[in-house]
């Protein structure tokens, strides 16, 4: 009886502990166009730029350019929603999403990898609140 109780306790504790979010290997873009996915290597092959947020310099792809690569006409976009692996999401209006310095970052400037807390991809919107700079980015939903 004691062994069964201990086993049950261990199983309950294991179920209650949070596990780290699954590592994202592809960024998914959905909307009224066919779904597109981009790997880290595919993002790195696109024109890169840098942007700063909260004292750090990030390297990535301008969101507008990435969306155009996925087949979207920037003139027809009304909003973009960024979704993290933990379900956190932020919806950017057209003006914010299509700024020339809004990026999908994949590295620190100078070649360093993003931190584990940032994930493989993250949004970087300079001069915006921290809650708008989504970490652990997994999906972008484009609204026409």
The first five atom37 places (N, CA, C, CB, O) and aatype in JSON, in Angstrom:
{
  "aatype": [20, 20, 20, 20, 20, 20, 20, 20, 20, 20, 20, 20, 20, 20, 20, 20, 20, 20, 20, 20, 20, 20, 20, 20, 20, 20, 20, 20, 20, 20, 20, 20, 20, 20, 20, 20, 20, 20, 20, 20, 20, 20, 20, 20, 20, 20, 20, 20, 20, 20, 20, 20, 20, 20, 20, 20, 20, 20, 20, 20, 20, 20, 20, 20, 20, 20, 20, 20, 20, 20, 20, 20, 20, 20, 20, 20, 20, 20, 20, 20, 20, 20, 20, 20, 20, 20, 20, 20, 20, 20, 20, 20, 20, 20, 20, 20, 20, 20, 20, 20, 20, 20, 20, 20, 20, 20, 20, 20, 20, 20, 20, 20, 20, 20, 20, 20, 20, 20, 20, 20, 20, 20, 20, 20, 20, 20, 20, 20, 20, 20, 20, 20, 20, 20, 20, 20, 20, 20, 20, 20, 20, 20, 20, 20],
  "atom_mask": [
    [1, 1, 1, 1, 1],
    [1, 1, 1, 1, 1],
    [1, 1, 1, 1, 1],
    [1, 1, 1, 1, 1],
    [1, 1, 1, 1, 1],
    [1, 1, 1, 1, 1],
    [1, 1, 1, 1, 1],
    [1, 1, 1, 1, 1],
    [1, 1, 1, 1, 1],
    [1, 1, 1, 1, 1],
    [1, 1, 1, 1, 1],
    [1, 1, 1, 1, 1],
    [1, 1, 1, 1, 1],
    [1, 1, 1, 1, 1],
    [1, 1, 1, 1, 1],
    [1, 1, 1, 1, 1],
    [1, 1, 1, 1, 1],
    [1, 1, 1, 1, 1],
    [1, 1, 1, 1, 1],
    [1, 1, 1, 1, 1],
    [1, 1, 1, 1, 1],
    [1, 1, 1, 1, 1],
    [1, 1, 1, 1, 1],
    [1, 1, 1, 1, 1],
    [1, 1, 1, 1, 1],
    [1, 1, 1, 1, 1],
    [1, 1, 1, 1, 1],
    [1, 1, 1, 1, 1],
    [1, 1, 1, 1, 1],
    [1, 1, 1, 1, 1],
    [1, 1, 1, 1, 1],
    [1, 1, 1, 1, 1],
    [1, 1, 1, 1, 1],
    [1, 1, 1, 1, 1],
    [1, 1, 1, 1, 1],
    [1, 1, 1, 1, 1],
    [1, 1, 1, 1, 1],
    [1, 1, 1, 1, 1],
    [1, 1, 1, 1, 1],
    [1, 1, 1, 1, 1],
    [1, 1, 1, 1, 1],
    [1, 1, 1, 1, 1],
    [1, 1, 1, 1, 1],
    [1, 1, 1, 1, 1],
    [1, 1, 1, 1, 1],
    [1, 1, 1, 1, 1],
    [1, 1, 1, 1, 1],
    [1, 1, 1, 1, 1],
    [1, 1, 1, 1, 1],
    [1, 1, 1, 1, 1],
    [1, 1, 1, 1, 1],
    [1, 1, 1, 1, 1],
    [1, 1, 1, 1, 1],
    [1, 1, 1, 1, 1],
    [1, 1, 1, 1, 1],
    [1, 1, 1, 1, 1],
    [1, 1, 1, 1, 1],
    [1, 1, 1, 1, 1],
    [1, 1, 1, 1, 1],
    [1, 1, 1, 1, 1],
    [1, 1, 1, 1, 1],
    [1, 1, 1, 1, 1],
    [1, 1, 1, 1, 1],
    [1, 1, 1, 1, 1],
    [1, 1, 1, 1, 1],
    [1, 1, 1, 1, 1],
    [1, 1, 1, 1, 1],
    [1, 1, 1, 1, 1],
    [1, 1, 1, 1, 1],
    [1, 1, 1, 1, 1],
    [1, 1, 1, 1, 1],
    [1, 1, 1, 1, 1],
    [1, 1, 1, 1, 1],
    [1, 1, 1, 1, 1],
    [1, 1, 1, 1, 1],
    [1, 1, 1, 1, 1],
    [1, 1, 1, 1, 1],
    [1, 1, 1, 1, 1],
    [1, 1, 1, 1, 1],
    [1, 1, 1, 1, 1],
    [1, 1, 1, 1, 1],
    [1, 1, 1, 1, 1],
    [1, 1, 1, 1, 1],
    [1, 1, 1, 1, 1],
    [1, 1, 1, 1, 1],
    [1, 1, 1, 1, 1],
    [1, 1, 1, 1, 1],
    [1, 1, 1, 1, 1],
    [1, 1, 1, 1, 1],
    [1, 1, 1, 1, 1],
    [1, 1, 1, 1, 1],
    [1, 1, 1, 1, 1],
    [1, 1, 1, 1, 1],
    [1, 1, 1, 1, 1],
    [1, 1, 1, 1, 1],
    [1, 1, 1, 1, 1],
    [1, 1, 1, 1, 1],
    [1, 1, 1, 1, 1],
    [1, 1, 1, 1, 1],
    [1, 1, 1, 1, 1],
    [1, 1, 1, 1, 1],
    [1, 1, 1, 1, 1],
    [1, 1, 1, 1, 1],
    [1, 1, 1, 1, 1],
    [1, 1, 1, 1, 1],
    [1, 1, 1, 1, 1],
    [1, 1, 1, 1, 1],
    [1, 1, 1, 1, 1],
    [1, 1, 1, 1, 1],
    [1, 1, 1, 1, 1],
    [1, 1, 1, 1, 1],
    [1, 1, 1, 1, 1],
    [1, 1, 1, 1, 1],
    [1, 1, 1, 1, 1],
    [1, 1, 1, 1, 1],
    [1, 1, 1, 1, 1],
    [1, 1, 1, 1, 1],
    [1, 1, 1, 1, 1],
    [1, 1, 1, 1, 1],
    [1, 1, 1, 1, 1],
    [1, 1, 1, 1, 1],
    [1, 1, 1, 1, 1],
    [1, 1, 1, 1, 1],
    [1, 1, 1, 1, 1],
    [1, 1, 1, 1, 1],
    [1, 1, 1, 1, 1],
    [1, 1, 1, 1, 1],
    [1, 1, 1, 1, 1],
    [1, 1, 1, 1, 1],
    [1, 1, 1, 1, 1],
    [1, 1, 1, 1, 1],
    [1, 1, 1, 1, 1],
    [1, 1, 1, 1, 1],
    [1, 1, 1, 1, 1],
    [1, 1, 1, 1, 1],
    [1, 1, 1, 1, 1],
    [1, 1, 1, 1, 1],
    [1, 1, 1, 1, 1],
    [1, 1, 1, 1, 1],
    [1, 1, 1, 1, 1],
    [1, 1, 1, 1, 1],
    [1, 1, 1, 1, 1],
    [1, 1, 1, 1, 1],
    [1, 1, 1, 1, 1]
  ],
  "atom_positions": [
    [[0.82, -1.19, 0.0], [0.0, 0.0, 0.0], [0.87, 1.26, 0.0], [-0.93, -0.01, 1.2], [0.56, 2.23, -0.7]],
    [[1.95, 1.26, 0.79], [2.83, 2.41, 0.86], [3.51, 2.65, -0.5], [3.89, 2.21, 1.96], [3.65, 3.79, -0.94]],
    [[3.93, 1.55, -1.14], [4.58, 1.7, -2.46], [3.61, 2.31, -3.47], [5.08, 0.33, -2.98], [4.0, 3.16, -4.27]],
    [[2.37, 1.87, -3.42], [1.38, 2.38, -4.37], [1.12, 3.87, -4.1], [0.06, 1.58, -4.26], [0.98, 4.65, -5.04]],
    [[1.05, 4.26, -2.84], [0.83, 5.66, -2.48], [2.0, 6.53, -2.93], [0.61, 5.8, -0.97], [1.8, 7.62, -3.45]],
    [[3.23, 6.04, -2.73], [4.41, 6.79, -3.16], [4.45, 6.91, -4.68], [5.69, 6.1, -2.66], [4.78, 7.97, -5.21]],
    [[4.11, 5.84, -5.37], [4.09, 5.88, -6.82], [3.05, 6.89, -7.31], [3.78, 4.48, -7.4], [3.32, 7.67, -8.23]],
    [[1.88, 6.88, -6.7], [0.84, 7.83, -7.06], [1.3, 9.26, -6.81], [-0.44, 7.54, -6.29], [1.05, 10.14, -7.64]],
    [[1.97, 9.5, -5.7], [2.47, 10.83, -5.37], [3.51, 11.28, -6.4], [3.08, 10.83, -3.96], [3.48, 12.43, -6.84]],
    [[4.42, 10.41, -6.77], [5.45, 10.74, -7.77], [4.79, 11.07, -9.11], [6.44, 9.56, -7.94], [5.19, 12.03, -9.77]],
    [[3.8, 10.29, -9.51], [3.12, 10.55, -10.77], [2.38, 11.88, -10.75], [2.15, 9.41, -11.09], [2.38, 12.62, -11.73]],
    [[1.74, 12.19, -9.63], [1.05, 13.47, -9.51], [2.02, 14.64, -9.57], [0.26, 13.51, -8.22], [1.74, 15.64, -10.22]],
    [[3.14, 14.52, -8.9], [4.15, 15.59, -8.92], [4.72, 15.77, -10.33], [5.28, 15.29, -7.92], [4.94, 16.9, -10.78]],
    [[4.96, 14.67, -11.01], [5.49, 14.75, -12.37], [4.49, 15.43, -13.3], [5.83, 13.35, -12.91], [4.89, 16.2, -14.17]],
    [[3.21, 15.17, -13.12], [2.18, 15.79, -13.95], [2.06, 17.27, -13.68], [0.85, 15.12, -13.72], [1.67, 18.02, -14.57]],
    [[2.37, 17.71, -12.48], [2.22, 19.12, -12.1], [3.4, 19.99, -12.49], [2.0, 19.23, -10.63], [3.26, 21.21, -12.56]],
    [[4.54, 19.41, -12.73], [5.7, 20.23, -13.09], [5.59, 20.64, -14.53], [7.03, 19.46, -12.84], [5.16, 19.87, -15.39]],
    [[5.99, 21.87, -14.79], [5.91, 22.35, -16.17], [7.16, 21.9, -16.92], [5.77, 23.88, -16.21], [8.27, 21.93, -16.4]],
    [[6.93, 21.5, -18.15], [8.05, 21.11, -18.99], [8.38, 22.27, -19.9], [7.74, 19.83, -19.8], [7.51, 23.09, -20.21]],
    [[9.64, 22.37, -20.34], [10.0, 23.47, -21.21], [9.24, 23.37, -22.53], [11.52, 23.49, -21.47], [8.91, 22.27, -22.99]],
    [[8.98, 24.51, -23.13], [8.27, 24.52, -24.4], [9.08, 23.79, -25.45], [7.97, 25.96, -24.85], [10.31, 23.83, -25.46]],
    [[8.37, 23.13, -26.34], [9.03, 22.41, -27.41], [9.82, 23.39, -28.27], [8.0, 21.64, -28.27], [9.38, 24.51, -28.53]],
    [[10.97, 22.96, -28.7], [11.8, 23.83, -29.54], [11.17, 23.96, -30.91], [13.24, 23.27, -29.65], [10.82, 22.97, -31.55]],
    [[11.04, 25.18, -31.36], [10.46, 25.46, -32.66], [11.57, 25.37, -33.7], [9.77, 26.85, -32.69], [12.62, 26.0, -33.55]],
    [[11.33, 24.6, -34.75], [12.32, 24.5, -35.81], [11.86, 25.2, -37.08], [12.62, 23.05, -36.1], [12.66, 25.42, -38.0]],
    [[10.57, 25.54, -37.13], [10.02, 26.24, -38.29], [9.05, 27.31, -37.82], [9.33, 25.26, -39.26], [8.33, 27.13, -36.84]],
    [[9.04, 28.41, -38.53], [8.08, 29.47, -38.3], [6.95, 29.29, -39.31], [8.74, 30.89, -38.43], [7.19, 29.21, -40.51]],
    [[5.72, 29.21, -38.82], [4.55, 28.98, -39.67], [3.84, 30.3, -39.91], [3.58, 27.94, -39.01], [3.61, 31.08, -38.98]],
    [[3.49, 30.55, -41.19], [2.74, 31.75, -41.54], [1.43, 31.31, -42.19], [3.57, 32.68, -42.51], [1.42, 30.58, -43.18]],
    [[0.32, 31.78, -41.59], [-1.0, 31.41, -42.09], [-1.82, 32.67, -42.38], [-1.74, 30.51, -41.09], [-1.51, 33.76, -41.9]],
    [[-2.85, 32.49, -43.16], [-3.75, 33.59, -43.51], [-4.58, 33.16, -44.69], [-2.96, 34.88, -43.83], [-4.98, 32.0, -44.78]],
    [[-4.86, 34.09, -45.6], [-5.66, 33.74, -46.77], [-4.83, 33.16, -47.91], [-6.41, 34.95, -47.25], [-5.39, 32.81, -48.96]],
    [[-3.54, 33.06, -47.74], [-2.64, 32.4, -48.69], [-2.36, 30.98, -48.18], [-1.29, 33.21, -48.87], [-2.6, 30.7, -47.01]],
    [[-1.87, 30.09, -49.03], [-1.49, 28.76, -48.52], [-0.46, 28.89, -47.4], [-0.93, 27.88, -49.67], [0.4, 29.77, -47.44]],
    [[-0.55, 28.01, -46.41], [0.38, 28.04, -45.28], [1.82, 27.92, -45.77], [0.07, 26.92, -44.28], [2.12, 27.1, -46.64]],
    [[2.68, 28.73, -45.22], [4.11, 28.7, -45.53], [4.89, 28.44, -44.24], [4.58, 30.04, -46.2], [4.49, 28.9, -43.17]],
    [[5.98, 27.71, -44.35], [6.87, 27.51, -43.22], [8.27, 27.94, -43.62], [6.84, 26.03, -42.74], [8.7, 27.77, -44.76]],
    [[8.97, 28.49, -42.64], [10.34, 28.94, -42.86], [11.22, 28.33, -41.78], [10.43, 30.5, -42.85], [10.93, 28.44, -40.59]],
    [[12.3, 27.71, -42.19], [13.29, 27.19, -41.25], [14.25, 28.33, -40.91], [14.05, 25.95, -41.83], [14.24, 29.39, -41.53]],
    [[15.08, 28.08, -39.92], [16.1, 29.05, -39.55], [17.01, 29.34, -40.75], [16.94, 28.54, -38.36], [17.33, 30.5, -41.03]],
    [[17.41, 28.3, -41.45], [18.29, 28.47, -42.61], [17.62, 29.3, -43.7], [18.7, 27.11, -43.18], [18.27, 30.12, -44.35]],
    [[16.33, 29.11, -43.9], [15.61, 29.89, -44.91], [15.53, 31.36, -44.51], [14.2, 29.33, -45.12], [15.66, 32.25, -45.36]],
    [[15.32, 31.63, -43.23], [15.31, 33.02, -42.78], [16.69, 33.65, -42.94], [14.85, 33.11, -41.32], [16.81, 34.8, -43.34]],
    [[17.72, 32.88, -42.61], [19.09, 33.4, -42.73], [19.47, 33.69, -44.18], [20.08, 32.41, -42.12], [20.36, 34.5, -44.43]],
    [[18.8, 33.05, -45.13], [19.09, 33.28, -46.55], [18.44, 34.56, -47.08], [18.63, 32.09, -47.37], [18.8, 35.04, -48.15]],
    [[17.49, 35.11, -46.34], [16.83, 36.35, -46.74], [17.67, 37.55, -46.3], [15.4, 36.43, -46.13], [18.54, 37.41, -45.44]],
    [[17.41, 38.73, -46.89], [18.17, 39.92, -46.49], [18.04, 40.16, -44.98], [17.7, 41.16, -47.28], [16.93, 40.21, -44.44]],
    [[19.17, 40.31, -44.32], [19.19, 40.49, -42.86], [19.37, 41.96, -42.5], [20.31, 39.65, -42.23], [19.99, 42.73, -43.24]],
    [[18.82, 42.32, -41.36], [19.0, 43.65, -40.81], [19.08, 43.53, -39.3], [17.84, 44.61, -41.25], [18.85, 42.45, -38.74]],
    [[19.39, 44.62, -38.64], [19.47, 44.59, -37.17], [18.52, 45.62, -36.59], [20.92, 44.85, -36.69], [18.2, 46.63, -37.21]],
    [[18.09, 45.33, -35.38], [17.25, 46.26, -34.63], [17.57, 46.06, -33.16], [15.72, 46.02, -34.92], [17.98, 44.99, -32.74]],
    [[17.37, 47.11, -32.39], [17.68, 47.07, -30.96], [16.4, 47.09, -30.14], [18.58, 48.24, -30.56], [15.43, 47.78, -30.47]],
    [[16.43, 46.32, -29.07], [15.34, 46.34, -28.1], [15.91, 46.04, -26.73], [14.23, 45.31, -28.48], [16.65, 45.07, -26.55]],
    [[15.57, 46.87, -25.78], [15.94, 46.64, -24.38], [17.44, 46.42, -24.19], [15.18, 45.46, -23.85], [17.86, 45.57, -23.4]],
    [[18.25, 47.2, -24.91], [19.69, 47.13, -24.76], [20.39, 46.02, -25.53], [20.0, 46.98, -23.35], [21.61, 45.88, -25.44]],
    [[19.64, 45.23, -26.29], [20.26, 44.16, -27.08], [20.03, 44.43, -28.57], [19.67, 42.77, -26.69], [19.0, 44.98, -28.96]],
    [[21.01, 44.05, -29.38], [20.91, 44.19, -30.83], [20.61, 42.82, -31.42], [22.23, 44.79, -31.44], [21.3, 41.84, -31.14]],
    [[19.57, 42.76, -32.24], [19.12, 41.5, -32.84], [19.28, 41.53, -34.35], [17.66, 41.23, -32.48], [19.22, 42.59, -34.97]],
    [[19.5, 40.36, -34.92], [19.57, 40.2, -36.37], [18.36, 39.39, -36.8], [20.9, 39.5, -36.8], [17.97, 38.43, -36.14]],
    [[17.78, 39.8, -37.91], [16.62, 39.08, -38.41], [16.16, 39.62, -39.75], [15.49, 39.14, -37.41], [16.87, 40.34, -40.44]],
    [[14.92, 39.25, -40.08], [14.32, 39.63, -41.35], [13.19, 40.62, -41.06], [13.79, 38.37, -42.13], [12.39, 40.4, -40.14]],
    [[13.13, 41.67, -41.82], [12.03, 42.63, -41.68], [10.73, 41.87, -41.93], [12.2, 43.85, -42.67], [10.59, 41.16, -42.92]],
    [[9.78, 42.04, -41.03], [8.51, 41.31, -41.1], [7.83, 41.51, -42.46], [7.57, 41.75, -39.98], [7.32, 40.55, -43.04]],
    [[7.82, 42.72, -42.94], [7.18, 43.02, -44.23], [7.8, 42.18, -45.36], [7.31, 44.52, -44.56], [7.09, 41.66, -46.21]],
    [[9.12, 42.06, -45.36], [9.81, 41.27, -46.39], [9.47, 39.79, -46.24], [11.33, 41.48, -46.3], [9.25, 39.11, -47.24]],
    [[9.43, 39.3, -45.01], [9.09, 37.89, -44.77], [7.67, 37.59, -45.26], [9.21, 37.55, -43.27], [7.44, 36.56, -45.89]],
    [[6.74, 38.47, -44.98], [5.36, 38.25, -45.41], [5.25, 38.29, -46.93], [4.44, 39.31, -44.8], [4.47, 37.53, -47.51]],
    [[6.01, 39.16, -47.57], [6.02, 39.18, -49.03], [6.59, 37.88, -49.58], [6.83, 40.37, -49.55], [6.11, 37.37, -50.59]],
    [[7.64, 37.33, -48.93], [8.2, 36.03, -49.34], [7.16, 34.92, -49.21], [9.44, 35.7, -48.5], [7.2, 33.94, -49.96]],
    [[6.24, 35.06, -48.26], [5.19, 34.06, -48.04], [4.0, 34.27, -48.97], [4.72, 34.09, -46.58], [3.02, 33.53, -48.91]],
    [[4.08, 35.28, -49.85], [3.03, 35.49, -50.85], [2.0, 36.55, -50.51], [2.35, 34.23, -51.07], [0.98, 36.63, -51.19]],
    [[2.24, 37.35, -49.49], [1.27, 38.37, -49.09], [1.63, 39.71, -49.7], [1.21, 38.49, -47.57], [2.8, 40.09, -49.78]],
    [[0.61, 40.42, -50.14], [0.76, 41.78, -50.64], [0.63, 42.7, -49.43], [-0.32, 42.12, -51.75], [-0.43, 42.74, -48.79]],
    [[1.67, 43.42, -49.1], [1.65, 44.24, -47.89], [0.53, 45.29, -47.93], [2.99, 44.94, -47.71], [0.04, 45.71, -46.88]],
    [[0.12, 45.71, -49.11], [-0.97, 46.69, -49.22], [-2.31, 46.09, -48.78], [-1.07, 47.21, -50.65], [-3.22, 46.83, -48.43]],
    [[-2.43, 44.76, -48.8], [-3.69, 44.09, -48.46], [-3.73, 43.58, -47.02], [-3.93, 42.95, -49.41], [-4.71, 42.97, -46.61]],
    [[-2.68, 43.81, -46.25], [-2.61, 43.32, -44.86], [-3.23, 44.35, -43.93], [-1.14, 43.01, -44.44], [-2.88, 45.53, -43.97]],
    [[-4.15, 43.9, -43.07], [-4.73, 44.82, -42.08], [-4.12, 44.63, -40.7], [-6.24, 44.62, -42.01], [-4.06, 45.57, -39.92]],
    [[-3.65, 43.4, -40.4], [-3.05, 43.11, -39.09], [-2.28, 41.8, -39.18], [-4.15, 43.03, -37.98], [-2.48, 40.99, -40.09]],
    [[-1.38, 41.62, -38.21], [-0.6, 40.39, -38.09], [-0.61, 40.0, -36.63], [0.87, 40.56, -38.64], [-0.36, 40.83, -35.75]],
    [[-0.89, 38.73, -36.37], [-0.86, 38.21, -35.0], [0.36, 37.31, -34.84], [-2.18, 37.44, -34.65], [0.55, 36.37, -35.61]],
    [[1.16, 37.59, -33.83], [2.33, 36.77, -33.5], [1.94, 35.85, -32.35], [3.59, 37.65, -33.13], [1.41, 36.31, -31.34]],
    [[2.21, 34.55, -32.51], [1.81, 33.56, -31.51], [3.06, 32.82, -31.02], [0.76, 32.56, -32.08], [3.84, 32.32, -31.83]],
    [[3.23, 32.75, -29.7], [4.36, 32.06, -29.09], [4.0, 30.6, -28.81], [4.79, 32.77, -27.78], [2.84, 30.21, -28.85]],
    [[5.03, 29.8, -28.54], [4.81, 28.38, -28.27], [3.96, 28.14, -27.04], [6.13, 27.68, -28.11], [3.32, 27.09, -26.93]],
    [[3.94, 29.09, -26.1], [3.14, 28.92, -24.89], [1.72, 29.46, -25.04], [3.81, 29.6, -23.73], [0.96, 29.48, -24.08]],
    [[1.36, 29.9, -26.26], [0.02, 30.39, -26.51], [-0.13, 31.91, -26.4], [-0.91, 29.75, -25.58], [-1.15, 32.46, -26.81]],
    [[0.87, 32.58, -25.85], [0.82, 34.04, -25.76], [0.77, 34.61, -27.17], [2.05, 34.6, -24.97], [1.49, 34.15, -28.06]],
    [[-0.08, 35.61, -27.38], [-0.15, 36.2, -28.72], [-0.35, 37.71, -28.62], [-1.29, 35.56, -29.53], [-0.87, 38.24, -27.64]],
    [[0.09, 38.38, -29.67], [-0.06, 39.83, -29.79], [-0.5, 40.11, -31.22], [1.27, 40.59, -29.44], [0.05, 39.57, -32.17]],
    [[-1.52, 40.96, -31.34], [-1.98, 41.37, -32.66], [-1.47, 42.77, -32.95], [-3.54, 41.32, -32.75], [-1.73, 43.71, -32.21]],
    [[-0.73, 42.89, -34.05], [-0.16, 44.17, -34.47], [-1.05, 44.76, -35.56], [1.31, 44.02, -34.97], [-1.43, 44.05, -36.49]],
    [[-1.37, 46.03, -35.44], [-2.1, 46.66, -36.54], [-1.14, 46.83, -37.72], [-2.7, 48.04, -36.11], [0.07, 46.66, -37.59]],
    [[-1.7, 47.15, -38.84], [-0.93, 47.25, -40.09], [0.28, 48.17, -39.96], [-1.83, 47.75, -41.21], [1.38, 47.81, -40.38]],
    [[0.08, 49.34, -39.38], [1.16, 50.32, -39.27], [2.34, 49.78, -38.47], [0.65, 51.61, -38.64], [3.49, 49.98, -38.84]],
    [[2.05, 49.1, -37.38], [3.12, 48.57, -36.53], [3.8, 47.36, -37.18], [2.57, 48.19, -35.16], [5.02, 47.23, -37.14]],
    [[3.01, 46.48, -37.75], [3.56, 45.26, -38.36], [4.46, 45.56, -39.55], [2.43, 44.33, -38.79], [5.46, 44.88, -39.77]],
    [[4.1, 46.57, -40.31], [4.82, 46.82, -41.57], [5.88, 47.92, -41.47], [3.83, 47.2, -42.64], [6.37, 48.4, -42.49]],
    [[6.24, 48.31, -40.24], [7.34, 49.26, -40.08], [8.62, 48.65, -40.61], [7.5, 49.67, -38.59], [8.8, 47.43, -40.59]],
    [[9.51, 49.5, -41.08], [10.78, 49.01, -41.63], [11.7, 48.41, -40.57], [11.49, 50.13, -42.32], [12.67, 47.74, -40.92]],
    [[11.41, 48.63, -39.29], [12.29, 48.07, -38.25], [11.6, 46.99, -37.4], [12.78, 49.19, -37.35], [12.13, 46.6, -36.36]],
    [[10.43, 46.5, -37.84], [9.78, 45.37, -37.16], [10.36, 44.09, -37.74], [8.21, 45.41, -37.33], [10.2, 43.81, -38.93]],
    [[11.03, 43.3, -36.9], [11.7, 42.11, -37.41], [11.29, 40.83, -36.75], [13.14, 42.26, -37.27], [10.79, 40.79, -35.62]],
    [[11.51, 39.77, -37.5], [11.51, 38.43, -36.93], [12.99, 38.12, -36.73], [10.76, 37.34, -37.86], [13.72, 37.88, -37.7]],
    [[13.41, 38.12, -35.48], [14.83, 37.92, -35.18], [15.14, 36.43, -35.01], [15.23, 38.7, -33.9], [14.31, 35.65, -34.55]],
    [[16.37, 36.08, -35.39], [16.83, 34.7, -35.24], [18.21, 34.62, -34.6], [16.85, 34.0, -36.58], [18.72, 33.53, -34.36]],
    [[18.83, 35.78, -34.33], [20.17, 35.78, -33.73], [20.42, 37.13, -33.06], [21.27, 35.5, -34.81], [19.7, 38.11, -33.29]],
    [[21.44, 37.15, -32.24], [21.93, 38.42, -31.71], [22.88, 39.0, -32.74], [22.64, 38.23, -30.32], [23.57, 38.25, -33.45]],
    [[22.93, 40.31, -32.84], [23.85, 40.94, -33.77], [25.26, 40.5, -33.41], [23.73, 42.49, -33.74], [25.59, 40.4, -32.22]],
    [[26.07, 40.23, -34.38], [27.42, 39.73, -34.14], [27.49, 38.22, -34.21], [27.91, 40.21, -32.79], [28.56, 37.64, -34.03]],
    [[26.37, 37.58, -34.47], [26.39, 36.13, -34.7], [26.0, 35.25, -33.53], [27.72, 35.75, -35.11], [25.94, 34.03, -33.7]],
    [[25.72, 35.8, -32.37], [25.33, 34.97, -31.24], [23.9, 34.45, -31.37], [25.47, 35.75, -29.95], [23.05, 35.1, -31.97]],
    [[23.67, 33.29, -30.82], [22.33, 32.71, -30.85], [21.41, 33.43, -29.88], [22.38, 31.21, -30.52], [21.87, 34.05, -28.92]],
    [[20.11, 33.34, -30.13], [19.14, 33.87, -29.18], [19.18, 33.02, -27.92], [17.71, 33.9, -29.79], [19.61, 31.87, -27.96]],
    [[18.75, 33.59, -26.82], [18.74, 32.84, -25.56], [17.64, 31.79, -25.57], [18.55, 33.79, -24.36], [16.73, 31.84, -26.4]],
    [[17.72, 30.85, -24.66], [16.68, 29.82, -24.56], [15.34, 30.47, -24.26], [17.04, 28.79, -23.47], [14.31, 29.99, -24.73]],
    [[15.32, 31.53, -23.48], [14.08, 32.23, -23.18], [13.48, 32.89, -24.42], [14.31, 33.27, -22.11], [12.26, 33.02, -24.52]],
    [[14.34, 33.3, -25.35], [13.85, 33.91, -26.6], [13.32, 32.86, -27.56], [14.97, 34.71, -27.27], [12.4, 33.14, -28.33]],
    [[13.88, 31.66, -27.53], [13.49, 30.62, -28.47], [14.29, 30.76, -29.76], [11.99, 30.69, -28.76], [15.27, 31.5, -29.83]],
    [[13.85, 30.04, -30.78], [14.53, 30.08, -32.07], [14.26, 31.39, -32.8], [14.1, 28.91, -32.94], [15.14, 31.94, -33.48]],
    [[13.02, 31.89, -32.65], [12.6, 33.12, -33.31], [11.92, 34.03, -32.27], [11.63, 32.82, -34.5], [11.34, 33.55, -31.3]],
    [[12.01, 35.33, -32.49], [11.29, 36.29, -31.64], [10.98, 37.53, -32.45], [12.1, 36.64, -30.38], [11.67, 37.85, -33.42]],
    [[9.95, 38.23, -32.04], [9.63, 39.51, -32.65], [10.47, 40.59, -31.98], [8.09, 39.82, -32.54], [10.68, 40.56, -30.77]],
    [[10.94, 41.53, -32.77], [11.65, 42.68, -32.23], [11.03, 43.92, -32.86], [13.21, 42.6, -32.53], [11.1, 44.14, -34.07]],
    [[10.42, 44.72, -32.01], [9.81, 45.98, -32.42], [10.44, 47.07, -31.57], [8.25, 45.95, -32.27], [9.97, 47.34, -30.46]],
    [[11.49, 47.72, -32.08], [12.17, 48.77, -31.31], [11.19, 49.84, -30.85], [13.29, 49.4, -32.14], [10.2, 50.14, -31.53]],
    [[11.47, 50.4, -29.7], [10.68, 51.5, -29.13], [9.26, 51.1, -28.76], [10.63, 52.64, -30.1], [8.41, 51.97, -28.54]],
    [[8.97, 49.8, -28.68], [7.66, 49.33, -28.26], [7.76, 48.65, -26.9], [7.05, 48.37, -29.32], [8.85, 48.27, -26.47]],
    [[6.63, 48.48, -26.25], [6.59, 47.83, -24.95], [7.1, 46.4, -25.04], [5.17, 47.85, -24.38], [7.01, 45.76, -26.09]],
    [[7.63, 45.89, -23.94], [8.15, 44.53, -23.9], [7.13, 43.49, -24.3], [8.65, 44.22, -22.54], [7.48, 42.5, -24.96]],
    [[5.86, 43.68, -23.91], [4.83, 42.69, -24.21], [4.57, 42.56, -25.71], [3.55, 43.05, -23.5], [3.96, 41.57, -26.14]],
    [[5.01, 43.52, -26.51], [4.83, 43.44, -27.95], [5.97, 42.7, -28.64], [4.71, 44.83, -28.53], [5.85, 42.33, -29.81]],
    [[7.06, 42.49, -27.93], [8.24, 41.81, -28.49], [8.17, 40.33, -28.12], [9.57, 42.44, -27.95], [8.85, 39.86, -27.21]],
    [[7.32, 39.6, -28.84], [6.99, 38.21, -28.52], [8.21, 37.3, -28.64], [5.88, 37.71, -29.45], [8.89, 37.26, -29.67]],
    [[8.47, 36.57, -27.54], [9.53, 35.57, -27.55], [8.94, 34.21, -27.91], [10.26, 35.5, -26.17], [7.71, 34.05, -27.92]],
    [[9.79, 33.25, -28.21], [9.38, 31.88, -28.54], [8.35, 31.87, -29.66], [8.8, 31.17, -27.3], [7.38, 31.12, -29.62]],
    [[8.57, 32.72, -30.67], [7.65, 32.88, -31.78], [7.52, 31.58, -32.56], [8.12, 34.0, -32.7], [8.52, 30.97, -32.95]],
    [[6.28, 31.15, -32.8], [6.03, 29.91, -33.53], [5.19, 30.14, -34.78], [5.33, 28.9, -32.63], [5.37, 29.45, -35.78]],
    [[4.28, 31.12, -34.72], [3.35, 31.34, -35.83], [3.09, 32.82, -36.04], [2.04, 30.62, -35.58], [3.15, 33.63, -35.12]],
    [[2.8, 33.14, -37.29], [2.32, 34.47, -37.65], [1.01, 34.26, -38.42], [3.38, 35.27, -38.52], [0.97, 33.52, -39.4]],
    [[-0.06, 34.91, -37.97], [-1.35, 34.86, -38.65], [-1.58, 36.21, -39.32], [-2.52, 34.51, -37.64], [-1.59, 37.25, -38.67]],
    [[-1.76, 36.17, -40.62], [-1.93, 37.39, -41.39], [-3.42, 37.63, -41.64], [-1.15, 37.32, -42.73], [-4.13, 36.75, -42.14]],
    [[-3.89, 38.82, -41.29], [-5.29, 39.2, -41.52], [-5.37, 40.15, -42.71], [-5.91, 39.85, -40.25], [-4.7, 41.18, -42.73]],
    [[-6.19, 39.81, -43.7], [-6.35, 40.7, -44.87], [-7.14, 41.95, -44.5], [-7.04, 39.96, -46.03], [-7.37, 42.81, -45.35]]
  ]
}
